[in-house]
Amino acid sequence: MISFHLDVRSGVAPYQQIVHQVRQALRLGLLEAGDQLPTVREVVGTLAINPNTVLKAYKELENLGLVAARPGIGTFVLRTLADESLAAHGPLRLELRRWLERARSAGLDDESIEALFRDVVRSFQAEGVA
């Protein structure tokens, strides 16, 4: 089961962070069709947020056709976003993990690592490589 976390410094609305985390888990194959999302009560208890925030996130996921609510039972994943090629890239994941370890050793925090990564992706795209 997925475990949500919120970054209050991100400037991204909490419900959007939940939606993003579910989409990411679906893309990485961490959630699959039939899996149950945490109940609204569980998420509220873990994150100390308003139940309406969780309901809004789950409703958006439902509107995207990714989950379905079953009243009295829970919210379940309908489909995955996993890409076969992504799942087959274990060596890339290992290489990225090693890079992250080097970045940490160099003194970079999460925010700096993310900024560096996004900057490289943007410049890569600007070159028309991707």
Secondary structure, DSSP 8 states (H G I E B T S, - for coil): -------TTS-S-HHHHHHHHHHHHHHTTSS-TT-B---HHHHHHHH---HHHHHHHHHHHHHTTSEEEETTTEEEE------HHHHT-HHHHHHHHHHHHHHHHTT--HHHHHHHHHHHHHHHHHTT--
